[in-house]
Structures are given as structure tokens and as C-alpha cells.
Amino acid sequence: LMTLTMLNGISPMRIVRQCLTEIENRRQAIKENRFKLAESYVRLNKIKYEIGKIEKQLNEIPKRIEDAKLADYPGDVAEIEDEQMNLIFDLDMKKIKMEKLITGIHDAMLYLEGALKDVASFQSSYLQIIKNKGIPENWDEQDLEKAEVEHHIQMGFLLLLRDLLVSG
């Protein structure tokens, strides 16, 4: 409840409304993050596929170099060795991208877990306030408006008291 913006303890309806707002915000974030995670998994699988292709090409290079040496084409050997180095660099970059994606996926999972815990916490707070303050479970706008009037009157008296204490 410490993240609620209206914890002045005067209007439980305001806190209930704030709980529902926070739940909806977390729900939207969870939904959005879920699709980003799915896209990250697809990108990760694509990079793994590309890494496999590069590794297969690298495994064929020694045979190609041997064939070029047997055919006595030194220019071809140099080209194949350059190709091998470029493949190694590509492989290294793909592995770095893969590590970045994996780290991002782990971070996103932590965020999702935290958001789900927040939703559970706000739901629990909502239910406790409803139960402890005698708010009907099927409250509506009229109940909220009535509580707002009471809140404004109470706040008026609170501000009056504060002003009297400060300025006499």
C-alpha cells in the first residue's frame, strides 16, 4: 500500500479506486511485456539457427582449404582463410546478440514476476479494505461520489485544524 498515492486514511473509497487503477496499470504492462517476450524468443531461435549455419560452414572450411592446396591454388586458400575469419567474426557477433537477448529475457521475466506480485498485493489490499470498511462488493459511481463528498468535508475540517494549529 505504500505505493498508493492517496493514503491519507480518510477515504477508503479513494484507496479502493487507487488499488483498481494500479491493478489495471500492472495488467497492461504484463500484457505488453508478454508479447515483447514472445518476440524475443523468436529472435533468439533465429539467432541460434544462424549460429548453427555459421558453425556448419566453419566445419567445412578445413576440407575446402585442403582441396585448394591439393589443386595448387594459393589465391583460393587465402580467400577461404579470409572467409573463415569473417565467419568467425560473424559467429562472435551472433553469440553476443544471443547473450544480450537471453539477458533481456531474464530481466523481463523478473519484471513480470514483480508485476504479478504487485497485482496480487493490490488485490489483497482491495479485498481487505472492502471487507474492513464495509464497502459493498458491487459499489458503483454513486457510492464513490457519496464518499467523495464525505472526504471533502473531512479534509476541510482537517485543513482548518492544521491552519488553526499553525497560525492560531
JOMOZI-V231274 format. One record per residue. RES is the residue in three letters. PHI is phi as a letter, one per 40 degrees, with the letter a starting at -180 (NA if undefined). OMEGA is omega in whole degrees, 0 to 359 (999 if undefined). Layout:
# JOMOZI-V231274
res->(RES:RES)
phi->(PHI:PHI)
omega->(OMEGA:OMEGA)
This chain:
# JOMOZI-V231274
res->(LEU:MET:THR:LEU:THR:MET:LEU:ASN:GLY:ILE:SER:PRO:MET:ARG:ILE:VAL:ARG:GLN:CYS:LEU:THR:GLU:ILE:GLU:ASN:ARG:ARG:GLN:ALA:ILE:LYS:GLU:ASN:ARG:PHE:LYS:LEU:ALA:GLU:SER:TYR:VAL:ARG:LEU:ASN:LYS:ILE:LYS:TYR:GLU:ILE:GLY:LYS:ILE:GLU:LYS:GLN:LEU:ASN:GLU:ILE:PRO:LYS:ARG:ILE:GLU:ASP:ALA:LYS:LEU:ALA:ASP:TYR:PRO:GLY:ASP:VAL:ALA:GLU:ILE:GLU:ASP:GLU:GLN:MET:ASN:LEU:ILE:PHE:ASP:LEU:ASP:MET:LYS:LYS:ILE:LYS:MET:GLU:LYS:LEU:ILE:THR:GLY:ILE:HIS:ASP:ALA:MET:LEU:TYR:LEU:GLU:GLY:ALA:LEU:LYS:ASP:VAL:ALA:SER:PHE:GLN:SER:SER:TYR:LEU:GLN:ILE:ILE:LYS:ASN:LYS:GLY:ILE:PRO:GLU:ASN:TRP:ASP:GLU:GLN:ASP:LEU:GLU:LYS:ALA:GLU:VAL:GLU:HIS:HIS:ILE:GLN:MET:GLY:PHE:LEU:LEU:LEU:LEU:ARG:ASP:LEU:LEU:VAL:SER:GLY)
phi->(NA:c:c:c:c:b:c:c:g:c:b:c:c:c:c:c:c:c:d:c:c:c:c:c:c:c:c:c:c:c:c:c:c:c:c:c:c:c:c:c:c:c:c:c:c:c:c:c:c:c:c:c:c:c:c:c:c:c:c:c:c:d:c:c:c:c:c:c:c:c:c:g:b:c:c:c:c:c:c:c:c:c:c:c:c:c:c:c:c:c:c:c:c:c:c:c:c:c:c:c:c:c:c:c:c:c:c:c:c:c:c:c:c:c:c:c:c:c:d:c:c:c:c:c:c:d:c:c:c:d:c:c:b:g:c:c:c:b:c:b:c:c:c:c:c:c:c:c:c:c:c:c:c:c:c:d:c:c:c:c:c:c:c:c:c:c:b:g)
omega->(183:179:178:186:185:182:179:174:183:185:177:179:177:180:177:179:179:176:180:177:179:178:180:178:179:180:178:179:179:181:180:182:180:181:176:177:180:178:179:177:178:178:179:179:178:179:177:177:180:177:178:179:181:179:178:178:179:179:180:186:181:178:179:178:179:179:180:178:179:179:178:175:183:178:179:180:180:178:180:178:175:178:179:179:178:177:178:177:178:179:178:180:178:180:177:178:180:179:178:179:180:178:178:179:178:178:180:178:177:179:179:179:179:180:178:177:177:179:180:180:180:177:179:178:179:182:178:181:178:183:187:183:177:178:179:182:180:181:182:183:180:177:180:180:178:179:179:179:179:180:181:178:179:179:177:179:179:179:177:179:179:180:178:180:183:188:178:999)
